[in-house]
Structure formats: structure tokens, C-alpha cells
Amino acid sequence: MRVSRRTFLKGTAAAGLAATSRLFADERPMPLRDLGRTGVRVSLAGLGTAEWGRGLAEKDADRMVARAIELGINYIDTAFSYGNGRAEEHLGRALKGRRDKVFLATKTLPRGKDGARKELEKSLERLGTDHVDLWQFHALTTTRDTDRILRETEGALAAGLEARKRGLVRFLGITGHADPDVFVDALARHDFDTLLIPLNCIDPHHRSFEEKALPKAVEKRTGVIAMKVFCSGGLVAKGIVSAEECLRYTYGLRVSTCIVGCTSVEQVELAAHVARNLVEMGEEERKRVLEKTRPHSPGLEWYKSR
């Protein structure tokens, strides 16, 4: 089940959790965490742009990026596949004059070397930059995907290694949300710098990335990037748990940063506000939250393999 961002916003507003600028007057700075073994420190709250590819005013993208940076968010995530490059174009324009203030991540879907290389060239052009900090092989669904990107001279990884030598990318990662076992296998086969996976308070009940992929990444000192913090908005829109509970749960895991997909300044502020004032869940509160989400698993997790 996918829930629209508009529906999600209604849910957060109804719960009284929409953040406003006045919340930040006396707050702590944004927490920074190590991005695995990269030597880079990234903000606990990250800005996601998946919805920007579905239609967004340029001024809104600019306002969100400016506010995110102002609140200490330095990690911004996008992908060529978000609106066939539209999200990258919006982000590229919003980053003019600000590129040096953020750690910029994008993704590629082609599994072969030539296709991935060409897509990177287009991404750099759209983003208006001479390099991206993190380039990720996107949406690994089965071990067959891993096989294809790891082909010695013809896979997408070969394009990534060449791009890194040329200074076009700094780090290389993998992403996906279907099956945690795919990522346990991938991390055993190559030392990727980062791992982008769904981590939220419904995940532990079915094909859990938290139980399987996260410990493997921590063991290898791979940078862990959380996504689908709200389970595509469904957990909040249906009133199962609050937006703040979702954020606190995932922020409390052994992750480097959490991508929060935003389409408004208010959403950016909410993600930053909870991160800057984080009170991690104790074991009893964590159990209560998981009990609330249990009846809805795996139905809400449309993105996982059954």
C-alpha cells in the first residue's frame, strides 16, 4: 500500500506534530554520525527527494534545501529514476551556491557498465556538479541483481570504480527494500561503502532488515542509511503510530542517517526537530510501539518480497 504525501501530511497535522520555525529557538545542534568507515560525518536527519519527481515547484525545492541546511541537515538523497531525472533537476537548481554544504547521494538502476556510466553522466549534468559524494546501485531485489553489477569488467560496479578513480564519485553503495538476505549476501561479496535499506517500527515483524542486514553492516562498518521511516506514510496516515514515534524509533537504531522524504518545509522541520531533540526509546516503549504495528504486518510493507 502506498500512501500519498498529502495524506501523510494530514496525518501529521491531525496528530499535532507539524513542526514550525519557532520550535528551533533553543534546541541542540543536529546530531552527526559516522558514515561507516568513510571518515565522513552526516546528519542524523537526511532529506529525501523521491516525491520531487512527481511534480514540485522549483521554489518549493529551493526553500526545502535552504531550510534543511539551516537546520543542520547535510545529507541529501536523490535518484535518476525519480521522475526520469526531474528530482535531480530540481535538486541541482536548489543546490546552486550551496553544493559545498551537503553530502550529495544519487543512484543508478542499470546493472551493466555502459548503462550505469551513461546514467551517471546525465545525473552529474542535472545536479550541476562535477561529482557526487555517494553513487548507489539502486533497488537490488534478488541475488541475480548483485551478480550482474559485480561482473568483473561489464557490471555497474566496474563503472563505479572507474568513476571513483576519475573523481566523479567518492563512495559506492547499494540500495533496496525487497529482501534483507540479498544484502547480507552482497555485503559478503564486496566491501560497499554504504547500505540504504528500510528501517522502521513495522520492519521487525516480517523479513526484517533490522534483524538481518543491519547487524551485518555494523559488523563490516558499512554506513547504514535508513529509508521508509513512515512505511511510505502508512503508519501515520492510518493512525497506527505518530510521526514522532516513527522518527524516534529509527533514529535510535545503529544507523548513520535516516532519509525522510519531504515535499514541504514543515516536513523538513519535523524531521530536524525530532533529531535535534532526540529522546531514544527505552525497551518498554519500543515494545509498545511494535505491538501497535504488529497487526499491520506485512500488509503495509508493499515493498518487501512476500
C-alpha positions, 0 to 999 in steps of 0.5 A: 500500500502506498500512501500519498504525501498529502495524506501523510501530511494530514496525518501529521497535522491531525496528530499535532506534530507539524513542526514550525520555525519557532520550535528551533529557538533553543534546541541542540545542534543536529546530531552527526554520525559516522558514515561507516568507515568513510571518515565522513560525518552526516546528519542524523536527519537526511532529506529525501527527494523521491516525491520531487519527481512527481511534480514540485515547484522549483521554489518549493525545492529551493526553500526545502534545501535552504531550510534543511541546511539551516537546520543542520541537515547535510545529507541529501538523497536523490535518484535518476529514476525519480521522475526520469531525472526531474528530482535531480533537476530540481535538486541541482537548481536548489543546490546552486551556491550551496553544493559545498554544504551537503553530502550529495547521494544519487543512484543508478538502476542499470546493472551493466557498465555502459548503462550505469556510466551513461546514467551517471553522466546525465545525473552529474549534468542535472545536479550541476556538479562535477561529482557526487559524494555517494553513487548507489546501485539502486533497488537490488531485489534478488541475488541475480541483481548483485551478480550482474553489477559485480561482473568483473569488467561489464557490471555497474560496479566496474563503472563505479570504480572507474568513476571513483578513480576519475573523481566523479564519485567518492563512495559506492553503495547499494540500495533496496527494500525487497529482501534483507538476505540479498544484502547480507549476501552482497555485503559478503561479496564486496566491501560497499561503502554504504547500505540504504535499506528500510528501517522502521517500527513495522520492519521487525515483524516480517523479513526484517532488515533490522534483524538481518542486514543491519547487524551485518553492516555494523559488523563490516562498518558499512554506513547504514542509511535508513529509508521508509521511516513512515512505511511510505506514510502508512503508519501515520496516515492510518493512525497506527503510530505518530510521526514522532514515534516513527522518527524516534524509533529509527533514529535510535537504531545503529544507523548513520542517517535516516532519509525522510522524504519531504515535499514541504518545509514543515516536513523538513522541520519535523524531521530536524526537530525530532533529531535535534531533540532526540529522546531514544526509546527505552525497551518498554516503549519500543515494545509498545510501539511494535505491538501497535504495528504488529497487526499491520504486518506485512500488509503495509510493507508493499515493498518487501518480497512476500 
